Amino acid sequence: MVRVPAQLRDLRVQLERRDERRDTPSVSGDRSAREGVTLALSGLRTPSPFPEHLPSGRSAVPMYLDGEEILSNKYEDEPDLVVAAERYTSFGQPRVDRDFRTLHDRVAALEQFQRVEFAQLQQELRYQKAQVAQAAQTASNIQVELGSQVVRIHDRVAALEKLAYAASSSSASHQG
């Protein structure tokens, strides 16, 4: 079984919920979806021929294009209308756009990459465990072999000591 990090699973769940909300035909009953649309639309500003006062108290600044005055209430911290228009239809409903699908595809690709990487790491772990087991078996074989050699050497030493004792006792009896 391949385990996916919790953060990646949470991201996938969030993306699936967002996808479900976008597929819902109406947001009137779903407060969270309505808030999402309201929050998204709150940054949109339409050009107006009348100077506006923004919530910050600043008024709109006139801009000029080819000598013609264009009134705009755009400031640095407000979203660009072109970018916002690409993300929202004329009814203010968010589109299931390429960004979402791309993000969804990237998450799926990342999950696939992590599954492959995890499988490779598991294979490497199995290989290293096999090497450790082989080294342990080799060490055990060496220990058994050394143990049997020690026993043989001990037996030979005992036999040589017997012969030496027998030889010394026989030479002592012949001399006396």
Stockholm file with secondary structure:
# STOCKHOLM 1.0

chainA/1-176         MVRVPAQLRDLRVQLERRDERRDTPSVSGDRSAREGVTLALSGLRTPSPFPEHLPSGRSAVPMYLDGEEILSNKYEDEPDLVVAAERYTSFGQPRVDRDFRTLHDRVAALEQFQRVEFAQLQQELRYQKAQVAQAAQTASNIQVELGSQVVRIHDRVAALEKLAYAASSSSASHQG
#=GR chainA/1-176 SS CCCCCHHHHHHHHHHHHHHHHHHCSCCSSCHHHHHHHHHHHHTCCCCCSSCCBCTTSCBCEEEEETTEEEEECCCTTSCCHHHHHHHBCTTSCBCCCHHHHHHHHHHHHHHHHHHHHHHHHHHHHHHHHHHHHHHHHHHHHHHHHHHHHHHHHHHHHHHHHHHHHHHHHHHHHHHC
#=GC SS_cons         CCCCCHHHHHHHHHHHHHHHHHHCSCCSSCHHHHHHHHHHHHTCCCCCSSCCBCTTSCBCEEEEETTEEEEECCCTTSCCHHHHHHHBCTTSCBCCCHHHHHHHHHHHHHHHHHHHHHHHHHHHHHHHHHHHHHHHHHHHHHHHHHHHHHHHHHHHHHHHHHHHHHHHHHHHHHHC
//
